[in-house]
Amino acid sequence: MQAGQGHTTPRAFGKIMEITKSRMAVVNHIQNDFDTAAVVEQEIRRHYQGPLNLATDFMVWNITKDKLTTRMAVANPESFPPPAQVPALPPVVDENTYQWAPFSLAV
């Protein structure tokens, strides 16, 4: 781990996956963008040559004793949100709450 960094580096992650002989390495909690993914994978591949996924939203892993499958879930964009777990509370207004000046609301 580099000084001042709280995450495992991609190179160290690759070494850990190689040592543990992982069936599938899954990297998450990274900036998985077009300009960073290739560098992350290159650093992991210095030590680990096995199956590797750079996780994205809706990625699903089906794991059995004999097979490991990666797929993308399909979310319903028209679904309604689940009901609230707790009732909504009214806003708290006190002397520490920011008050908008009439000027701010003037059209």
Secondary structure, 3 states (H helix, E strand, C coil): CCCCCCCCCHHHHHHHHHHHCCCCEEECCCCCCCCCHHHHHHHHCCCCCCCEEECCCCEEEEECCCCEEEEECCCCCCCCCCCCCCCCCCCCCCCCCCCCCHHHHCC
